[in-house]
Amino acid sequence: MTTWNDDDIAAFLKVVDPEDDQTGGGTAAAVAGAMAAGLAGMVARLSIGREGMEPEAHYREIDAEAQVLTGSLLRGGRQDSEAFGAVMRAFTLPKCTDQEKAARSAAIQDGMVGAAKVPLENAERCSVVLGLVRRLQGRSNQNAASDLAVAGALARTALEGCLANVAINVESIKDEHTAAGLAARAADLRTALDEVEAVHG
């Protein structure tokens, strides 16, 4: 089941394009999360019917969730690139008159809010991916243990990367209520990650 399109893949290709200096860490983090989800789904499928494993429904459910997350994170990578582009376009708006200055400032702030919201949503998805990996640990095909390890490493790194992008963009949001709300959601994800790492390492 394919849950992405060519535009989503194009965003990933921009990350590795030496001529593109605008598609950066937010997109890369989301793509890493998508790869983690894809690997988690693969491990789940490879665990179906194995002796000593959970019932098939357990792995089917994880695989279905993983496929949805793969698509949503690839789209999230594209959306992150688009959000950054909106900020850059806002900075190019004219600022000769007071009206133009006000419009430019408002556009920049709208862009910054979007540039913080998108990686936050991607971070939330990456947290779910990490949860899928945890559900498979100790209850999956050991022949795919290295694949599951990579999925976990990618999911953690993706989550960290998304949160880093939230933090840097929140700093530029002038509306204190909006900034605080976004920062609080990011802090909750950080706390949850730290708690999981403390238990599982």
N, C-alpha and C positions, 0 to 999 in steps of 0.2 A: 504494500500500500504506500504509494508515494504521496507525501503531504507537503511538498514544496514545489517551487517552479524555477524557471531559468533565472528570473530576477534575483531570487534568493541565493542561488549559486554564484551569480555575478558579484554579489556583495562579498562573498568569500574570496573570489579571485582578486578583487581590489586590494585585499589585505596583503597579498603576496606580489602585487604589481609594483615594480620599482618606480613606475612613473606616476603612481597615485600616492600622494602624501596627505590625503584627507581621511581615508578609511583606516581607522586605527584600532586601539585596544578594545573598545567596546564591541565592535563587530567581531574581532578575533575571539574575545571571551565568549560571546554568544555561540560562535561556530564551534568552539571547544566544547561547550555544553551540549550542542547538537551531536557532536561525535561521541560524547560520553553516553548520551541517551541511546544512540544507535548501537553502541557496543553492549549496553545493558540489555537491550532487546535481543541482540544476538545470543548473549549468554543464556537468557531466559529460554529462547527457542532450543538451544543446544542441550538444555537440561530436561526437556520433556521426555518422559519415558525412561529416564535413567533410574537404575536401581537405587533405592534409598532416598530418592528425591521426593519433593512435595507433589501433591496431585497436579495433573496437567493444568487445571484451571488457575492455579497459583501463577504459573509461568505465562499462561495466555494473557492474564490480566496485566502482568508486568510488561510483557511485550507490547500490548495494545497501548498502554500509557507511554511507553518509551517511544513508540512511533509517532504519537501525537506530539510529544515533547521535541523530538527531532525536528519535525516540521515547524513548530512554533518558535524554536530557538534559531533555526535558519532564517525564518522571517524576521525574528527579532534582531538578527545581525544586520539584515537589510534596513530595518527601521532605525537602527542605531546610526547607520551611515547617513540615512535621510535626515535624521534629527540634527546631526552635526552640520549637514549641508544647510539646513534651515537657519542655524545660528550664523554660519558664514555669510549667507545671503543677507541676513538682517544687518550685519555690520557694514555691508556695502550700500545700504540705503542712504539717500541724500540727507544732509543735516545743515542746510543753509538757513532755514527759517525755524522759528520756535515750533511751528506745527510739524515740520519735518523731523525735528529733533525728538519731539514727543512720540511721533509715530515710530521712529527708529528705535528709541529706547523701549517702547512697548513690544516691538517685534523681537528685539534681543531677549527681553525677559521671557516672552512666550517661548522662544527657541530654547532658552536655558532650562525652563521647566520641562519641556519635552526631552531635552538631552539628559535630564536626570531621571525622568519617569521611565524612559525606555530601558536603560540598563537596570533599573530597579525591578522592572517586570521580568527582565531576563534573569536577574539574580534569583528571583522567586522561583522561576522555572528550574534553574540550576539546582536549587535546594531540593526540589522535588526529585530531580534526577539522582542526586546523591542519596536520597531516601530509597530509591529503587535499587541502587547498588547495595545499600545496607541490607535490604530484604533478600538479596541474592547471596550474600556472604555466608558461607558455611552450608548453604542449601542450593548449590548449583554444581554443574558439571565441572569437575576438577581439571579436566583437560582444557577448559577455557579460563582457568584461574588467572592467567596473565592478562587475558582480555578484560576480565573484571577489575583487575588491579589498575589497568590503564584507564578504564571507565571512571574509577574512583578518583584517580589522580587528575584526570581532565575535568571532572565535575567540580572538585575542590578549587582547582586553579581558575576555572570559569567563574565560579561564584565569587572568588576573591577579586578577579578582574572586573566583574560587573560592579561590585561594591566600590572599587576604587574609582570607577567612572562616575558613579552616583556622587561620591564624596567631593570630587573636584568640581562637578557642575553645580551642586547644591551651594557651594561657596559663592557663586555668582548670582544666586536668586535673591532679589531684594525683598520680596514678600516674606516676612518672617514666619507667618503661619504656614505657608506652603513649604518653605524650606524645612521648618521643624517637622512637619508631617512626613516628608520624604526621608529626612534623616532618621526619624524614629523607626520607620519601617526598615530601613537599612540596618539600624542598630539591632533590631530584633533578629534579623537574618544572621548578623555577625555573632550574636549571643548564642543562637541555636547551633551555628557551625562550631563555635568554640566548645560548647557542651558536648556535642557529638564527638569531636576530636578528643576531648578529655576521656571519654568512655572507650572509644574504639581506637584512638591513636591514628 
